């Protein structure tokens, strides 16, 4: 086994027939887990109303997703709403600001709440380099 250039783990087979050709450059072989991740990312990006950049979430979100299936489903659903331009639980003025930001290339901000679960924010940077999922207190 060799080191996968995408994840850095020793998962790359010596025989490339068992690896995946990265869609990023169509030259680099990556492990099958990374191939699945790239396919998922490509699918999500194809459904989004805007460029997302790199999707990241904070340690707090990561830990809560790992321990609470209902919260994990809430985060996934909220992310789907964000990429479709449903800004969540914002006042009308903030929603209008997001619509302007969508057209003008400014930062996009969404907030989502569900009874019994912590509130989350999703922020897509103005340059569309990253989309971050976080708790408000982590901002």
N, C-alpha and C positions, 0 to 999 in steps of 0.2 A: 504494500500500500504506500501511496505517496500523499503529500499534503495537497488538499484542495486549495486552489488559489482564491476562491471566494470566501470560504468559511475558515480556512486555516487548519481544519482537522484532517487527520490521517485517514481519509475515506476514498481517495482516488485510486482506482485500480491501475495496475501496470498496463493492462490491456484496455485500450480506449473503447472497445466495443461495449464495456460495462459502465462507461461514463456518459456524460451528457455534454453536448456542445452548447456553450453559453450563447444565449441570444443577444448578449450585449455586444459581442464583436464577431460572432460566428467563426472564431478560430480557437478559443480557449476551451479546454475540457474542464468540467467541474463535476463534483460528486452528484449522485442522483438526488440527494436531499436538496442540494442547492438548485438543481434543475427544476424540482417541484416548486421551490420557493420563487424562482424566476418566472415560472409559468403563472403562478398565482398573482404575482406583482403585475405582470403584463395584462392579465385579465382585469384586475382592479383598475389599472390605469386606462384601459380601453373603455371603461364604463363611467369614468369621472368627467365632470363638466369642465375641469381645469387640471393643469399639471400639478401633481402632488409632491414631486421630489422624493426624497427618502422618507419612508414612514418610520417614525420612532415613537416610543412611549417611555415614560419615566419609570424609575425603579418602583415607585409606589403603585402605579398602574399595573406593572408587570407582576408584582407580588399579589395584588388583589385578584387579577385575572387567573393566576395559578391556583388560588385557593377557593375561588367562588365562581361556579359555572354560570349562575344567573348574571353575575356582574360581567363575565366574559361575553355573554350573549348581548348584554346591554351595550358594551363597548363596540362590538362588531356592528350592531344595528345603528348605533350613533355614527360610526365611521361611514357606513353606507349612506346615511342621511346627509352627512357633511359633503361627501363627494358628489352627491346629487343636487347640492345647493339648497338643502333644507337646513337652515341655520339653527334649528332647535329652539330652546327656551330663551330667546332674546326678545327685547322690546321691539316694536315696529321700526323705530328709528335706527337701531343697530342692524336689523335685517336689511333695511334700505342702504345702510352704509356698506354692508357686505355685497349687495348687488352692484353698487358703484365700484367697490374694490375688485369685483370680478371683472368688470369692464376695463378698469384703469390699471390693473396689475398691482393693487395694494394688498396688504395682509388680510387674510380671511380668518374670521373668528366665529366659532360655534360653541354653544353651551347646551348640555343635555342633563335632564334630571328624570329620575324614576323613583317613585315612592319606595322607601326602604333601602335604596342604594345611594352611594355617594355621587355627588354632582361631578361631571367631567367637562373639561374644555378640550376643544380641538382647534389647533392653530396651523394654518398654512402660511408660510413666510411669503412676503411680497415678491421675492425673486423666484418663488416656487421651488426652492432648493430642498425644502423639508416640510413635512406635516407632522406635528407633535400632538400626542394625546397625553393629557396630564390632569391632575387634580388642581383646583384653583389655588390651594395653599402651596403648591409646588412652583407657582409662577415666580 
